[in-house]
Amino acid sequence: MTTKEKEKRALARPSGGMDAVYGIGMVGAWVYFFKQAADNQERVLALLKGLVWPAFLVYGLFKSLEKE
């Protein structure tokens, strides 16, 4: 493998920084949704909501930008 090929390969690799942001956000979402849960069924739903927290974030953003 030549030096140029090594440089291209090194530049093409993702850093993985967004994985950490998503993971921290997921834990935060679990804490938030678990505090609101009253029974076991809602706790299971809180786990599922925590996995897709960006969807709730984007929905809330669009809802706030919506003009009446």
N, C-alpha and C positions, 0 to 999 in steps of 0.2 A: 504494500500500500504506500503510495507516495505521500509527501507532506501535504500537498493540496487536497488530496482525498481525506486525509485525517482532519484537516481544518474544516472542510465541508461537513464532515460527519459530526464534529464537535459543535458546530453552529446549528446543526439540524436537531440536536437533542433538546427536548423541552426541559425547563428547569424544575418543574414540579411545584412551583410556588403557589399556584392556584389550588392545588390539592390541600395545602395547609389552610388556606382561607376557607375553602369549602368545609373542611373538617371542623374548624373552630366555629363556623356558622352553624353547622349541624348540631354540635353540642349545645350551643346557645339556644337553638330552636327547640331542642329536646327539653332543656330546662324551662323555657317559656311555656311550651305546650303541656308539660307535666304539671306545672303549677296550676294550670287551668283544669286539669283532669280531676273528675270526682270519683270515678269508678274504674274497674279494670278495662272495660270496653273503651273508655276514653283514653286510657293509658296506651293501649295498643294503637289507637288512632294517632296518639301523640308521637309514637315511634315512626309511623308511616309519614306523618306530616313533617317530621324532622328530616327525613330523607329527601323530601322535595321542597325544602324551605325556599329555594330561589324562586320557585313558581309563585309562592305567596308574596314574596317581596316584589316581584315584577307586577303582579296583579294589583297590589296596593299602590304601587307607583302610578300605574295607568289609571287607577280609580281616582287618585288625587289630582291627576292632570286633566281628568275629564271635565268638560265645561257643561254647566247646566243651562 
